[in-house]
Amino acid sequence: MNWKSLLIPMTLVTLILGGCENPLVLTRIDASSIPDQSYDVTAYKCYKHRCYAVLFDIPDDGVDVFMDNTRSTREMGLDSPRNYVDRFDNEVKHYSTIRIGDQNDEVRGYLVVSTLLRYWIRPLEDGIAVSVELDPSYRNTPR
């Protein structure tokens, strides 16, 4: 089979997958861009050093953004993001900040996550679920 015979199927697959609308808009931002207001805060900590994630859900906006891994998470209540971002800057050093928007790109929350973790964000009927776990490539690295 030559590459020309694969061109049509590959084009169709690209069009089909490219036409699927993602109901969430995830954008990497600088942590200092998180507006300083009160959020429903959920923290994730794994057994490894510098392995954190913090989820900031905008309260009372009609969309619940939550972490679905309850074993390693703790709800912190309403709080400002500054103390958490300062902790990431001082202790974690290598992290990403994700702005979570709905299909209309309306902000629903923020995720600050160590690069030692991997994450999935997916829409559900009753909100937006965030899953966080230790990256397996880090788990297998000798320390």
C-alpha positions as a printed NumPy array, in Angstrom:
array([[  0.   ,   0.   ,   0.   ],
       [  1.422,   3.365,  -0.934],
       [  1.019,   6.695,   0.825],
       [ -1.474,   8.002,  -1.787],
       [ -3.964,   5.263,  -0.912],
       [ -3.793,   6.365,   2.754],
       [ -4.374,  10.024,   1.952],
       [ -8.179,   9.84 ,   1.655],
       [ -8.777,   7.821,   4.871],
       [ -6.369,  10.062,   6.792],
       [ -8.117,  13.173,   5.488],
       [-11.523,  11.809,   6.507],
       [-10.33 ,  10.932,  10.006],
       [ -8.821,  14.407,  10.395],
       [-12.056,  16.075,   9.287],
       [-14.193,  13.912,  11.563],
       [-11.997,  14.435,  14.624],
       [-11.413,  18.092,  13.866],
       [-15.148,  18.672,  13.535],
       [-15.868,  17.402,  17.045],
       [-16.498,  20.354,  19.322],
       [-14.734,  20.342,  22.67 ],
       [-17.23 ,  21.61 ,  25.262],
       [-14.386,  23.01 ,  27.424],
       [-11.792,  25.67 ,  26.728],
       [ -8.535,  24.98 ,  28.586],
       [ -5.905,  27.708,  28.423],
       [ -2.468,  27.832,  30.046],
       [ -1.969,  31.107,  31.862],
       [  0.463,  32.635,  34.319],
       [ -0.591,  31.986,  37.934],
       [ -0.509,  35.717,  38.66 ],
       [ -3.383,  36.089,  36.164],
       [ -5.845,  34.359,  38.492],
       [ -8.147,  37.125,  39.759],
       [ -7.725,  37.723,  43.497],
       [-11.192,  36.852,  44.758],
       [-12.772,  34.121,  46.874],
       [-12.956,  30.622,  45.361],
       [-14.094,  27.219,  46.569],
       [-10.659,  25.644,  46.973],
       [ -9.796,  21.942,  46.755],
       [ -6.215,  20.77 ,  47.291],
       [ -4.573,  17.545,  46.099],
       [ -1.391,  16.18 ,  47.656],
       [  0.257,  12.886,  46.821],
       [  2.869,  11.036,  48.808],
       [  5.774,  12.519,  46.825],
       [  7.497,  15.779,  47.741],
       [  6.409,  18.848,  45.715],
       [  3.482,  16.981,  44.243],
       [  0.479,  19.295,  44.602],
       [ -2.543,  20.529,  42.723],
       [ -5.032,  23.184,  43.754],
       [ -8.408,  23.718,  42.105],
       [-10.155,  27.087,  42.337],
       [-13.884,  26.871,  41.571],
       [-15.824,  30.103,  41.123],
       [-18.588,  29.869,  43.747],
       [-22.268,  30.319,  42.906],
       [-21.769,  30.487,  39.124],
       [-24.077,  27.536,  38.436],
       [-21.272,  25.165,  37.364],
       [-19.557,  22.976,  39.948],
       [-15.865,  22.369,  39.163],
       [-14.588,  19.575,  41.409],
       [-11.806,  17.02 ,  41.861],
       [-13.13 ,  13.511,  41.562],
       [-10.216,  11.802,  43.354],
       [-11.424,  12.005,  46.947],
       [ -8.683,   9.873,  48.526],
       [ -5.923,  12.464,  48.097],
       [ -7.965,  15.666,  48.088],
       [ -9.107,  18.014,  50.791],
       [-11.704,  20.758,  50.519],
       [-10.232,  23.946,  51.909],
       [-13.397,  26.122,  51.824],
       [-13.557,  29.66 ,  50.486],
       [-10.152,  31.258,  50.088],
       [ -8.035,  33.563,  47.946],
       [ -5.5  ,  32.063,  45.495],
       [ -2.498,  34.187,  46.611],
       [ -1.286,  31.962,  49.473],
       [ -1.495,  28.855,  47.288],
       [  0.306,  30.462,  44.355],
       [  3.02 ,  31.745,  46.72 ],
       [  3.465,  28.21 ,  48.046],
       [  3.821,  26.851,  44.505],
       [  6.391,  29.554,  43.713],
       [  8.401,  28.825,  46.881],
       [  8.138,  25.042,  47.174],
       [  7.076,  23.452,  43.902],
       [  8.847,  25.693,  41.354],
       [  7.725,  23.699,  38.269],
       [  3.982,  23.907,  37.741],
       [  1.288,  24.852,  35.241],
       [ -1.778,  27.001,  35.639],
       [ -4.864,  26.109,  33.606],
       [ -7.856,  28.392,  33.066],
       [-11.004,  26.262,  32.761],
       [-13.704,  27.736,  30.534],
       [-16.995,  26.338,  29.27 ],
       [-17.986,  26.034,  25.592],
       [-18.729,  29.791,  25.575],
       [-15.234,  30.434,  27.03 ],
       [-16.779,  31.721,  30.259],
       [-14.331,  31.11 ,  33.113],
       [-15.467,  28.374,  35.503],
       [-12.278,  27.833,  37.511],
       [ -8.509,  27.47 ,  37.618],
       [ -6.161,  24.555,  38.214],
       [ -2.616,  25.029,  39.502],
       [ -0.763,  21.727,  39.157],
       [  2.777,  20.428,  39.678],
       [  4.467,  19.149,  36.534],
       [  4.981,  15.855,  38.407],
       [  1.251,  15.267,  38.037],
       [ -0.921,  14.651,  35.039],
       [ -4.521,  15.784,  34.86 ],
       [ -7.757,  15.345,  32.917],
       [-10.589,  17.824,  32.81 ],
       [-13.923,  16.685,  31.453],
       [-17.478,  18.009,  31.376],
       [-20.254,  16.126,  33.15 ],
       [-23.968,  16.791,  33.305],
       [-23.671,  18.256,  36.799],
       [-20.377,  20.177,  36.403],
       [-16.748,  19.824,  35.407],
       [-14.61 ,  17.012,  36.839],
       [-10.864,  17.327,  37.33 ],
       [ -8.768,  14.177,  37.806],
       [ -5.185,  14.376,  39.032],
       [ -2.614,  11.617,  39.506],
       [  1.128,  11.138,  39.743],
       [  2.717,  10.921,  36.304],
       [  3.814,   7.272,  35.834],
       [  7.105,   8.332,  34.279],
       [  7.969,  10.127,  37.533],
       [  6.839,   7.16 ,  39.608],
       [  9.352,   4.888,  37.859],
       [ 12.293,   7.272,  38.12 ],
       [ 14.867,   6.254,  40.746],
       [ 15.259,   8.845,  43.53 ]])
